[in-house]
Amino acid sequence: MQIQSNIKKIHDDIGDAAQKSGRDGSRVTLIAVSKKKPPEMIQQAIEAGHRDFGENYIQEAMEKIDLLGRESATWHFIGHLQSNKAKFAVKYFDLIHTVDTVKLAREIHRQAQKIGKIQEILLQVNIARETTKSGAEENEIVDLAKQICRFDHLHVSGLMCMPPFFDDAEDTRVYFKRLKQISKEIEALNLPNTAMTHLSMGMSNDFIVAVEEGATLVRVGTAIFGERV
Ligand SMILES: *Cc1c(COP(=O)(O)O)cnc(C)c1O
């Protein structure tokens, strides 16, 4: 019951934020981030009608997805992906949000080609240039997009970022604006196998600001499933 009401509350907040900024709230997908949470909690959300889930760790995700069913939901990979796990990411996930090198893209492409899949991916940008975070640097991202668009078993459908945590969500606004600007720059290049449809940005503490700035995918964990231990 709690999970269901949390999801409803977030949908309402997304709707309000979208309306405030002249957007259509139904175009924003809420991804319930279920990392470190048991499959029973995901099942509850599925039964409440929720479709999109985000996971960070391949091994943990595979166990849960096998249990719940690959087709029971849309699965988003949002963690750091090592090339040697690309095979599993391709097998289990509808959208991989965290591609940040040509090497990783090439391996995902190779694995997708093997099973005849066009893998949908996002390019992750290290928007605040934090040494502790993954993602391509802003000055590398155009070049990365140009190289990755040659892989015809990949479809690049947008950008993802994870700004620093601030107590005041307003402080993240500048980073969300910047990600949107970069996506426009890439869109203008008209690259093959590429469409800047999605901006994956916003988490429990700042998804409202992200929606105001154009997020199409928000990734919310704590505000749905509670604190992680
Ligand atoms: C854990 C995680 C989230 C969700 O964070 P919350 O603060 O719990 O909402 C979103 N995105 C990524 C990439 C994450 O690793």
The ligand as an SDF file (V2000), in Angstrom:
LIG
                    3D

 15 15  0  0  0  0  0  0  0  0999 V2000
   20.3490    4.9300   -6.7820 C   0  0  0  0  0  0  0  0  0  0  0  0
   20.1890    5.7360   -8.0080 C   0  0  0  0  0  0  0  0  0  0  0  0
   19.0310    6.5200   -8.2200 C   0  0  0  0  0  0  0  0  0  0  0  0
   17.9210    6.6730   -7.1950 C   0  0  0  0  0  0  0  0  0  0  0  0
   18.3480    7.4670   -6.1330 O   0  0  0  0  0  0  0  0  0  0  0  0
   17.3230    7.9320   -4.9700 P   0  0  0  0  0  0  0  0  0  0  0  0
   18.0200    9.0890   -4.3370 O   0  0  0  0  0  0  0  0  0  0  0  0
   17.1710    6.7710   -4.0540 O   0  0  0  0  0  0  0  0  0  0  0  0
   16.0600    8.3170   -5.6190 O   0  0  0  0  0  0  0  0  0  0  0  0
   18.9230    7.1910   -9.4240 C   0  0  0  0  0  0  0  0  0  0  0  0
   19.8750    7.1170  -10.3630 N   0  0  0  0  0  0  0  0  0  0  0  0
   20.9910    6.3960  -10.1930 C   0  0  0  0  0  0  0  0  0  0  0  0
   22.0050    6.3540  -11.2790 C   0  0  0  0  0  0  0  0  0  0  0  0
   21.1910    5.6910   -9.0130 C   0  0  0  0  0  0  0  0  0  0  0  0
   22.3230    4.9920   -8.8470 O   0  0  0  0  0  0  0  0  0  0  0  0
  1  2  1  0
  2  3  1  0
  2 14  2  0
  3  4  1  0
  3 10  2  0
  4  5  1  0
  5  6  1  0
  6  7  2  0
  6  8  1  0
  6  9  1  0
 10 11  1  0
 11 12  2  0
 12 13  1  0
 12 14  1  0
 14 15  1  0
M  END
$$$$
